[in-house]
Each structure stands twice: as structure tokens, then as C-alpha cells.
Amino acid sequence: MVKPNLRTKSIGTRVSEEEYVRLERVAQKASKTLAEWCREAMLNSANGGAADTAVGGARAEALMAEVVALRAILLNVLFRQSNGERLTAEEMQRLIERADSDKLRKARERLLQAQESEGQRKEKS
């Protein structure tokens, strides 16, 4: 019979009232007790992940998606302007819609590439 991995060690820390409320809120959103959420966040961070678990990942993904979309729009506009072309309102709207349509997919790809790159750097050191 395999012996279960017993948790026999304890880690404690002090936080301000505001920090405690924030941590409690995030744990509740994840449907976990504060202790469970903190344990997962610490272990995830120790394993090279983001300390903010799912909430932080979703924020990073959303932010990256917006950056990717803005980059696509900016590059298209600048390219057209550098060629002496003017954009109509309809063309600009199409650029925005195209950038928005695949921004989340591209953001996920870029975040995955960054994670893989970080993993390779850690392996080398």
C-alpha cells in the first residue's frame, strides 16, 4: 500500500486587513478556502507558475489579447500610411474586427511561447 503524502509542515505570514480581504475574495471566487487557495498559489509559484493562479492567468491573457489586437491595428495603419494610402472609416472598422477576431488565440500563443522560453532558460541555468 502506498503511503499518502501527509502535510506535516506549516507556513504562516502576516498581512494587513486590506490584503486579507483581497485574498479572501480571490479564494471565494475560486470556490476554495483561504488556506487551500494560498497553498495552491505558493506551490504554483514555486513550480514556476504565476502566484495569482487562475485569476492572474486570465488577466494576463486578457491584457495580452488587447496588446496583440492594438499591435495588429497599429502595424496595418502605419503600413498603409507609409505607402501614402488613406483609410476610410469602413476599412478601419474591418481592421478592428479582424484584429479582435483572433486576438485571444494569438495572445494564448504568445503567452505559451513566453512560458516555453522561460522554461528553457531555467533548464540552462
Backbone hydrogen bonds in HBPLUS format (Angstrom, degrees):
<---DONOR---> <-ACCEPTOR-->    atom                        ^
c    i                          cat <-CA-CA->   ^        H-A-AA   ^      H-
h    n   atom  resd res      DA  || num        DHA   H-A  angle D-A-AA Bond
n    s   type  num  typ     dist DA aas  dist angle  dist       angle   num
A0020-TYR N   A0016-SER O   2.92 MM   4  6.13 158.1  1.96 151.0 157.2     1
A0021-VAL N   A0017-GLU O   3.02 MM   4  6.27 159.3  2.06 148.7 153.6     2
A0022-ARG N   A0018-GLU O   3.02 MM   4  6.28 160.5  2.05 148.6 153.7     3
A0023-LEU N   A0019-GLU O   2.89 MM   4  6.11 165.6  1.91 153.8 157.5     4
A0024-GLU N   A0020-TYR O   2.85 MM   4  6.02 160.2  1.89 150.9 156.9     5
A0025-ARG N   A0021-VAL O   2.94 MM   4  6.13 157.6  1.99 148.5 154.3     6
A0026-VAL N   A0022-ARG O   3.05 MM   4  6.33 162.9  2.08 153.2 156.8     7
A0027-ALA N   A0023-LEU O   2.99 MM   4  6.18 161.2  2.02 150.6 156.0     8
A0028-GLN N   A0024-GLU O   2.92 MM   4  6.15 157.5  1.97 150.0 156.1     9
A0029-LYS N   A0025-ARG O   2.97 MM   4  6.25 156.5  2.02 149.2 155.5    10
A0030-ALA N   A0026-VAL O   3.12 MM   4  6.37 139.5  2.29 140.3 150.9    11
A0030-ALA N   A0027-ALA O   3.12 MM   3  5.09 126.0  2.43  93.2 107.4    12
A0032-LYS N   A0027-ALA O   2.94 MM   5  5.24 168.6  1.95 147.9 149.4    13
A0031-SER N   A0028-GLN O   2.90 MM   3  4.82 157.0  1.95 104.7 110.7    14
A0037-TRP N   A0033-THR O   2.95 MM   4  6.17 169.7  1.96 156.9 159.8    15
A0038-CYS N   A0034-LEU O   2.91 MM   4  6.05 166.8  1.92 152.5 156.4    16
A0039-ARG N   A0035-ALA O   2.93 MM   4  6.07 161.1  1.97 149.3 154.7    17
A0040-GLU N   A0036-GLU O   2.98 MM   4  6.22 169.6  1.99 155.3 157.5    18
A0041-ALA N   A0037-TRP O   2.86 MM   4  6.07 158.5  1.91 151.9 158.6    19
A0042-MET N   A0038-CYS O   2.90 MM   4  6.07 161.5  1.93 151.8 156.3    20
A0043-LEU N   A0039-ARG O   2.96 MM   4  6.17 168.9  1.98 155.8 158.9    21
A0044-ASN N   A0040-GLU O   2.82 MM   4  5.85 157.7  1.87 146.6 153.6    22
A0045-SER N   A0041-ALA O   2.97 MM   4  6.06 157.2  2.02 142.6 148.9    23
A0046-ALA N   A0042-MET O   2.88 MM   4  6.10 156.6  1.93 148.0 155.0    24
A0047-ASN N   A0043-LEU O   2.94 MM   4  6.11 134.2  2.15 139.9 151.8    25
A0047-ASN N   A0044-ASN O   3.20 MM   3  5.08 129.7  2.47  91.2 104.5    26
A0049-GLY N   A0044-ASN O   2.75 MM   5  5.04 149.8  1.84 160.3 150.0    27
A0048-GLY N   A0045-SER O   3.05 MM   3  5.20 158.8  2.10 110.0 112.3    28
A0053-THR N   A0050-ALA O   3.38 MM   3  5.72 157.0  2.44 118.2 117.0    29
A0056-GLY N   A0052-ASP O   3.08 MM   4  4.63 173.1  2.08 121.5 121.2    30
A0057-GLY N   A0053-THR O   2.96 MM   4  6.14 159.8  2.00 157.8 164.5    31
A0058-ALA N   A0054-ALA O   2.95 MM   4  6.07 157.0  2.01 147.7 153.0    32
A0059-ARG N   A0055-VAL O   3.03 MM   4  6.28 155.8  2.09 147.0 153.9    33
A0060-ALA N   A0056-GLY O   2.87 MM   4  6.06 162.6  1.90 150.5 155.4    34
A0061-GLU N   A0057-GLY O   2.92 MM   4  6.04 156.4  1.97 143.7 150.5    35
A0062-ALA N   A0058-ALA O   2.93 MM   4  6.10 161.6  1.96 146.9 151.6    36
A0063-LEU N   A0059-ARG O   2.90 MM   4  6.04 164.4  1.92 152.5 157.0    37
A0064-MET N   A0060-ALA O   2.86 MM   4  5.95 163.3  1.89 147.6 152.9    38
A0065-ALA N   A0061-GLU O   2.89 MM   4  6.04 151.9  1.97 144.4 152.5    39
A0066-GLU N   A0062-ALA O   3.11 MM   4  6.40 154.8  2.18 145.8 151.3    40
A0067-VAL N   A0063-LEU O   3.02 MM   4  6.31 159.4  2.06 151.0 157.0    41
A0068-VAL N   A0064-MET O   2.86 MM   4  6.04 162.2  1.89 153.5 158.2    42
A0069-ALA N   A0065-ALA O   3.00 MM   4  6.20 159.8  2.04 146.2 151.5    43
A0070-LEU N   A0066-GLU O   2.90 MM   4  6.10 167.3  1.91 152.8 156.4    44
A0071-ARG N   A0067-VAL O   2.89 MM   4  6.03 157.3  1.94 149.2 155.7    45
A0072-ALA N   A0068-VAL O   3.01 MM   4  6.24 159.2  2.06 147.7 152.8    46
A0073-ILE N   A0069-ALA O   3.00 MM   4  6.27 164.6  2.02 154.7 158.5    47
A0074-LEU N   A0070-LEU O   2.85 MM   4  5.98 171.4  1.86 153.7 156.6    48
A0075-LEU N   A0071-ARG O   2.90 MM   4  6.00 170.0  1.91 153.8 156.7    49
A0076-ASN N   A0072-ALA O   3.11 MM   4  6.20 159.4  2.15 144.3 150.0    50
A0077-VAL N   A0073-ILE O   2.92 MM   4  6.14 165.1  1.94 157.6 161.8    51
A0078-LEU N   A0074-LEU O   2.86 MM   4  5.99 173.3  1.87 158.5 160.7    52
A0079-PHE N   A0075-LEU O   2.94 MM   4  5.95 156.1  2.00 142.8 149.6    53
A0080-ARG N   A0076-ASN O   3.06 MM   4  6.22 162.9  2.09 146.9 151.3    54
A0081-GLN N   A0077-VAL O   2.91 MM   4  6.13 162.2  1.94 154.0 159.5    55
A0082-SER N   A0078-LEU O   2.84 MM   4  5.96 154.9  1.91 146.7 153.6    56
A0083-ASN N   A0080-ARG O   3.18 MM   3  5.23 139.2  2.35  96.7 108.2    57
A0085-GLU N   A0080-ARG O   2.92 MM   5  5.20 153.4  1.99 158.4 149.9    58
A0084-GLY N   A0081-GLN O   2.89 MM   3  4.97 159.0  1.94 110.9 113.5    59
A0092-MET N   A0088-THR O   2.98 MM   4  6.24 159.3  2.02 151.2 157.0    60
A0093-GLN N   A0089-ALA O   2.97 MM   4  6.16 154.8  2.03 143.3 150.2    61
A0094-ARG N   A0090-GLU O   3.00 MM   4  6.28 151.6  2.08 145.2 152.6    62
A0095-LEU N   A0091-GLU O   2.96 MM   4  6.27 154.3  2.03 147.4 154.3    63
A0096-ILE N   A0092-MET O   2.99 MM   4  6.27 159.0  2.03 151.1 156.4    64
A0097-GLU N   A0093-GLN O   2.92 MM   4  6.15 163.4  1.95 149.9 154.5    65
A0098-ARG N   A0094-ARG O   2.89 MM   4  6.04 159.9  1.93 149.5 155.0    66
A0099-ALA N   A0095-LEU O   2.93 MM   4  6.11 162.4  1.96 149.0 154.1    67
A0100-ASP N   A0096-ILE O   2.87 MM   4  6.05 158.8  1.91 151.4 157.6    68
A0101-SER N   A0097-GLU O   2.91 MM   4  5.98 142.7  2.05 141.2 151.1    69
A0106-LYS N   A0102-ASP O   3.09 MM   4  6.26 167.9  2.10 153.3 156.9    70
A0107-ALA N   A0103-LYS O   2.85 MM   4  5.93 152.4  1.92 144.0 152.4    71
A0108-ARG N   A0104-LEU O   2.97 MM   4  6.17 161.4  2.00 149.4 153.6    72
A0109-GLU N   A0105-ARG O   3.03 MM   4  6.31 156.1  2.09 147.1 153.8    73
A0110-ARG N   A0106-LYS O   2.94 MM   4  6.21 160.0  1.98 150.2 155.0    74
A0111-LEU N   A0107-ALA O   2.88 MM   4  6.12 161.3  1.92 154.6 159.8    75
A0112-LEU N   A0108-ARG O   2.92 MM   4  6.04 155.5  1.98 146.0 152.9    76
A0113-GLN N   A0109-GLU O   2.91 MM   4  6.15 156.0  1.97 146.9 153.8    77
A0114-ALA N   A0110-ARG O   2.92 MM   4  6.17 154.1  1.99 145.2 152.3    78
A0115-GLN N   A0111-LEU O   2.96 MM   4  6.23 154.2  2.02 145.4 152.1    79
A0116-GLU N   A0112-LEU O   2.91 MM   4  6.17 162.0  1.94 152.7 157.4    80
A0117-SER N   A0113-GLN O   2.86 MM   4  6.03 158.1  1.91 148.1 154.6    81
A0118-GLU N   A0114-ALA O   2.91 MM   4  6.08 155.1  1.97 145.5 152.3    82
A0119-GLY N   A0115-GLN O   2.88 MM   4  6.11 153.5  1.95 147.3 154.8    83
A0120-GLN N   A0116-GLU O   2.96 MM   4  6.22 152.6  2.04 147.4 154.2    84
A0121-ARG N   A0117-SER O   3.01 MM   4  6.29 152.3  2.09 145.0 152.5    85
A0122-LYS N   A0118-GLU O   3.02 MM   4  6.25 153.2  2.09 146.6 153.5    86
A0123-GLU N   A0119-GLY O   3.04 MM   4  6.27 148.4  2.14 142.1 150.5    87
A0124-LYS N   A0120-GLN O   3.17 MM   4  6.40 147.3  2.28 143.1 150.6    88
A0125-SER N   A0121-ARG O   3.26 MM   4  6.52 140.6  2.43 141.2 150.7    89
